[in-house]
Amino acid sequence: MIYNPFPMRVISKREEAPGVRTLKIEFIKQEDHEFFKAHYKTGMFGLYGIYGEGESTFCVASPETRTDYIECTFRQSGRVTTTLANVDAGDIVTFRGPYGNRFPIEEFEGKNLLFIAGGIALPPTRSVIWSCLDQREKYGKVTIVYGARTVADLVYKHELEEWKQRDDVDLVLTVDPGGETPDWQDHVGFVPSVLEKVAPSPDNTIAVLCGPPIMIKFTLTALEKLGFTAENVYTTLENRMKCGVGKCGRCNVGSTYICKEGPVFTAAEVQQMPQHDL
Amino acid sequence: MTRILLNSRLDECLGAWRSAGFSVFAPVKRAELTRFDEVQKAAEMSLDIVMPERTIKDHFFLQTEPLIKYTITKQQIDTEEMVPPERKRVFFGVRPCDASGLDIDDPLFGWDYKDDYWFKRRDNSVIVTIACAKADDFCMCTSVGLAPDTAKGSDLMLHPLKDGRGWLVVPHTDRGKALLEPVAGMLQEEAAETAPVPSIPAKFDLERVTAWLASPESFESPLWREVSQRCIGCGSCTFLCPTCHCFDIQDEGDTYSGIRRKNWDSCSFAMFTMHTSGHNPRNTQSTRWRQRIMHKFNYYRGKFGVNSCSGCGRCTRQCPVDMGITETLQEISNLPK
């Protein structure tokens, strides 16, 4: 029934940054996998769990173009994430989902894409990035602006390297002042100011912006200065969730249920929400 | 001619329903608290009261509902999904506001993803309401567009007779009609006069309240702080409410075995929306009180076209600091235009 999760087997675990791990998990039952393949679209989320500890909500970090497995990336911080952080390949975890809405990437076709992410918010962005890069011919110029507090805090380092090598992707990396290492070759500065410096064109461009609330706020101002309209900026929200399906009553911002109407919204939609409920 | 059920034949009816496979639940007073419990005889029932302290919601949306039993061994996890027992139930002597509460919650549990823990119980239950013959100062069904004899959520409604001999019997659904079949011989045809329904004056102007809540100035209004100063966040109003449906999901047990449960939760609690990071969107009692009122009289009606309140008044009647929804809605209703 409704709250019964899919059993999943852990394929591998990867250390991304201090306290941040990625689990790659696969469906144990064929019919569960078929369900996922039929329903998953980039931007959707799931409840990842482990019996005896509970469930936590994160995005599906893997793209809709690669559905043989699910990847999730999380910071070890509470009871569930601490237990998930300590699983090994072969262990059983659970997944409930995919829930929520999606980034409408087919509406982005023919357009330039600007991805902006801060810290641990690269995972939801990365799902969209790969969903588009796996169908590269459908999109125009792709720019990725990613920042973290320190060099160590950058996640998916091997993929950052891969994007850096590609000539069909512009990768802009930055770390907060003081977070650089002696051999750091990229930007130093906060994402909004680096974005203004790089100044990507708003023409025929969709921006996908994910990050902590404070970064979102200042980055939106920077995007407006660059000429982006709030209707062309997409983001994803998160809140504490228990059911994921619009019943448990806690993830709403004003009248909007993040789990059902979200988690993907345009900046214009977010601006319409009561800001003090975020 | 109408059908009536005499008090003196109620025991026979209960017997007939039990023989037909139903368990009968009715308000029962134990240790100063009236709640719905299984009964064998009419004498156990406590029908002559304004309002049982606990709602019938308790029997549809359980305070703690076992979802999944799990056992973990070395490389294997065995799970067993727990489903509600298939059991035909009659709820006798339900207040119309409590029956309305079930009706109000149906769309929430049914939209998109169906919650069968609710619907399996709903589908196996027959709701027999008794129209109210008395009310107290806290009753406010008339203020939320309902009435002491509202048929919403009732399969069968009993209207008390003026002479106190019994009730006029009015089925409202097929399920209610079917429930009359095993007891047909115990009813009698008679033109009888029913007791007057109590007059409950409106306590606030619902249209003004909902219009204000939907207006842009309401969310940041200083009113929320003022009306919620006394709130201690105990959650009583939530747990006694016939429509409150918020829940938590928790694993209870040890590392190797236990039960995943769906437990009542409340928007009044600070932990309700707290992120692991420490960020809390509703981090004060006033923002949580605003959520409670907004959810009931703005968000819910926006989504399902009905207020999430049936006017039973329990939240005010039993509030330990004498606060409650009524006072807030009166304050809103009295705001200068």
Boltz contact constraints between the chains, C-beta under 6 A:
constraints:
  - contact:
      token1: [A, 1]
      token2: [B, 116]
      max_distance: 6.0
  - contact:
      token1: [A, 2]
      token2: [B, 113]
      max_distance: 6.0
  - contact:
      token1: [A, 2]
      token2: [B, 115]
      max_distance: 6.0
  - contact:
      token1: [A, 3]
      token2: [B, 67]
      max_distance: 6.0
  - contact:
      token1: [A, 4]
      token2: [B, 81]
      max_distance: 6.0
  - contact:
      token1: [A, 51]
      token2: [B, 70]
      max_distance: 6.0
  - contact:
      token1: [A, 51]
      token2: [B, 77]
      max_distance: 6.0
  - contact:
      token1: [A, 52]
      token2: [B, 251]
      max_distance: 6.0
  - contact:
      token1: [A, 52]
      token2: [B, 255]
      max_distance: 6.0
  - contact:
      token1: [A, 52]
      token2: [B, 258]
      max_distance: 6.0
  - contact:
      token1: [A, 54]
      token2: [B, 251]
      max_distance: 6.0
  - contact:
      token1: [A, 77]
      token2: [B, 276]
      max_distance: 6.0
  - contact:
      token1: [A, 78]
      token2: [B, 276]
      max_distance: 6.0
  - contact:
      token1: [A, 92]
      token2: [B, 77]
      max_distance: 6.0
  - contact:
      token1: [A, 240]
      token2: [B, 273]
      max_distance: 6.0
  - contact:
      token1: [A, 240]
      token2: [B, 275]
      max_distance: 6.0
  - contact:
      token1: [A, 242]
      token2: [B, 248]
      max_distance: 6.0
  - contact:
      token1: [A, 242]
      token2: [B, 249]
      max_distance: 6.0
  - contact:
      token1: [A, 245]
      token2: [B, 113]
      max_distance: 6.0
  - contact:
      token1: [A, 248]
      token2: [B, 246]
      max_distance: 6.0
  - contact:
      token1: [A, 248]
      token2: [B, 247]
      max_distance: 6.0
  - contact:
      token1: [A, 249]
      token2: [B, 246]
      max_distance: 6.0
  - contact:
      token1: [A, 250]
      token2: [B, 272]
      max_distance: 6.0
  - contact:
      token1: [A, 250]
      token2: [B, 273]
      max_distance: 6.0
  - contact:
      token1: [A, 255]
      token2: [B, 299]
      max_distance: 6.0
  - contact:
      token1: [A, 255]
      token2: [B, 302]
      max_distance: 6.0
  - contact:
      token1: [A, 274]
      token2: [B, 219]
      max_distance: 6.0
  - contact:
      token1: [A, 277]
      token2: [B, 281]
      max_distance: 6.0
  - contact:
      token1: [A, 278]
      token2: [B, 281]
      max_distance: 6.0
